[in-house]
Amino acid sequence: MNPWNCPDVISTVLTKLSLVGPPRKEDDGLSVLHGLSAAINCLREPTQQQLSKMESSGQAVKNRGRIILLTNIKNPSQMEKLEGYVQEEITQLNMTETSDL
């Protein structure tokens, strides 16, 4: 959503969020899954600093990125579904990365 080297992170994020608009209503209340999926895929992309470190050391760099989700959860089971989805996607991503080596 914004680059790491952005001078005014808060303004940039608020501007981008205003362009997105409110979420669409869906029956299951899990309309955020496509956004979570995109966020998980973004974690795969190394930053410029990580690329530089990988080039100089020749070793992979751990990505300690964060996903911040702003939403309205109506009950604990929805939260558990979202947490399970993210955990499963990251696990599969890690398995794919390991098998590519």
N, C-alpha and C positions, 0 to 999 in steps of 0.2 A: 504494500500500500504506500509505503514511503521508503526512500533510501536511508541507509544508516547515517550518511554524512549530511543529512538535511539540517540546515541551521535552525529552523524553527519547527520542531517535530510536532508540537501540539497544534499549531495552526494548520500545518499540512494535513494531519490526521483528521481534524475537524472539517476541513474543507472537503477532503475525499469522502468522509462519511455523509456530508450533506448532499453530495452528488448521488449517493447510493439510494437514498430514500428509505421509506419504511419497508419492512419485510412483507412479503405476500402471505396471506393466510392460507394455511394448508391444514387438512384434517388431522394429521398426526402431530402437528406442532413441532416437527423437526425440520423446518425449512432451512435451517442453518447448515445442513450437512454438506451442501455444495461449497459453502464458504470454508468450512473446516477442511474439506478435501483439498481445496486450493491452498490453504494455509500450510497443510502438511507437505504438499508438494513444494512449496516455497522453501521449506526447511532444507530441502535437498540441495538448493543452490548455494554454493559457497560465496561468502563476501569477498571483497577485494583483499582484505587483510588475510583471510584464510587462504586464498589463492597464492598470495605472496609467500606465506609461511609454508604451504605445501611445496611450492617451487624451490624454496631455499633448503628445506629439510628433506624433501622427497618422501615424506610420510603424510598420511591422511590426518586431517584435523577434526577433532570432535566438534559437532555442531550443538551448541547449547542454547539454541533458539527457544523462543517462547511463543505460544499462541494465546492471544487474549480474545475472549469471546464476550461480546456485549449482547445479552439477550434477556428475555423474561421467561424463567422456568416456572411452570405452574405446579409441578409436583416432583418429589424426589425421584420417581421412576424415569421421568424425562431426563433428568440430570445424569442418572446412571446409564441411560441409553447413549447419551452424548459422550460420556467418559469412556464407555466401552467401545464406541465407534472409533474415537481418537486413538485409544490404546491398540486396537486391532490394526488400524491403518499404519500406525508407526511400527508395530511389530512386523507387519508384512513388508513395509518399506525397508526396514533393517535387514530382513531376510533376503530381499532382492539385492540390496547393496552388497551383502556378504557373498552371495552366490555369484555376483558379477566379478568378484576379485579373482 
